[in-house]
Amino acid sequence: MYPGTWAQTHPDKPALVMAGSGRTLTYTELDDRSLRLANRLRAAGLRQGDVVAMVSDNTPETYEVYWAALRSGLYITAVNHHLSADEVSYIVRDCGAKALVVSAAKSDLVAALDVDVAERLAYGGRLDGYGDYEAALAGAGNDPLPAQPHGDDLLYSSGTTGRPKGIKLPLPDYAVDEPGYKYVAIFGGLYGFDTSTVYLSPAPVYHAAPLRFGGVIHALGGTLVMMERFEPEAFLAAVQEHRVTHTQMVPTMFVRLLKLDESVRASYDVSSLLCVVHAAAPCPVEVKHRMIEWLGPIINEYYASTEANGGTMIDSAQWLAHPGSVGVPLIGRPRICGEDGAEVPVGSVGTIYFEREEFEGASFEYHNDPEKTASTQHPQHPNWTTVGDLGYLDDDGYLYLTDRQAFMIISGGVNIYPQEVEDLFSLHPAVLDIAVLGVPDDEMGERVVAFVQPTPGVEPDEALAAELTAYARDRIAHFKVPREIYFRDELPRTPTGKMVKGRLRDEYAAQVGS
């Protein structure tokens, strides 16, 4: 289904509400405006398989663009507006966009882009070189489209370890008003989404999970409440005001909520919540325990990637029996392999591959990068693919993550997983954020260093460094304890919670050296 279905049966129902401003888009408005934009794109020459790119903050227009693409058989590429102009230009050029729709709120970024796109539209204000979005919709009309082949997203990885990579899957072979779209089919039933759902999205809409889950809510006739940006107390206020039933978060949001004064958390009514989903990054065990204690056994986790090559899921009851696990197979079967490609024994860490049968439609490609695409395939099993995560399986078949392959530290021939050290400090009262990485060491190969963002009001001095070192030495093997601790006012996380460690490595090399 798609918004047009619900425009017929629930025309005045809110399809989208902005949590801060209260601005609302009904299903009738979403259907009409996405249709008008689809007509404008068609008049500009876009046809099935073409790409429309979008650079925007969180606004209702983002889903008008999204549904205009999906009901036209187009790919939608939502671009991270926190990137530099050079990085955004690269993505717009690399995806082959024939149309670019932007928010005037990002005028400085947009003005610096170096792209050659024939159809350019801007909403929220006028921008040089861009047509007026509202005028374009008004002039396009709302005549029915000749056909509505189902489109899809063409999203780019976060680029935490290099240039962002476009993930392109084949377009669905059915119409937008026919059942079968993978994200609706998988997550709709898994989390009980339906017309009664009020789903709060606190994350940037350009990221895969927020964009896709918002689309699932619209396909199933629920209401999407979208935050302009995440703030922990504002999140609780939105849950209370809108009687939110479902939400999806990342672990850094959990940590920020738990660091609110308990009296603040208790002052908001969050009893309407039926399901809290988290993904995107591993969650420290203590953090998740405390979230379940607070909200009850409604915490659900899935592990997947933008590539959608496989995934697992776990509910609260399963997690309490297997703390730290990301669950059992949801899409594909996890296979854990060593450096030689052979499967390793239960409990041993290796690269996580997902085995997919051909009929499952598992194929994907990194756009314009066949070598990278080929590198994801297992050398002996082409239908086993990996995105570079490391982990292991337990005796019951539950999957555990240890870290990204690119982040693993090898010191003195021993593997050290930064995630373990980072998790240790996640709820330390003096630590607001932490990143652990390996740097070159003449004797050990690599040594462990930590970058710490102290909690406001905490003095970042030698005494704090000594306190943190002692805290770690009392709790983990000494070879895992950071040899050096550097304090920063802020650490480079993406708004979806992923740490950009490449930037810290570059900073260390430039300022500290090896």
Secondary structure, DSSP 8 states (H G I E B T S, - for coil): --HHHHHHHSTTSEEEEETTT--EEEHHHHHHHHHHHHHHHHHTT--TT-EEEEE--S-THHHHHHHHHHTTT-EEEEE-TTS-HHHHHHHHHHTT-SEEEEEGGGHHHHHT-----SEEEEESS--TTSEEHHHHHHHH-----S--B--EE-EE---TTSS--EEE----SSBTTSS--HHHHHHHHHHT-STT-EEEE-S-TTSHHHHHHHHHHHHTT-EEEE-SS--HHHHHHHHHHHT--EEEE-HHHHHHHHTS-HHHHHTS--TT--EEEE-SS---HHHHHHHHHHH-S-EEEEE--TT-S-EEEE-HHHHHHSTTEEEEEEESEEEEE-TTS-B--TT--EEEEEE--GGG----EETT-HHHHHHTB-SS-TTEE--SEEEEE-TTS-EEEEEEGGG-EEETTEEE-HHHHHHHHTT-TTEEEEEEEEEEETTTEEEEEEEEEE-TT---SHHHHHHHHHHHHTTS-GGGS-SEEEE-S---B-TTS-B-HHHHHHHHHHHT--
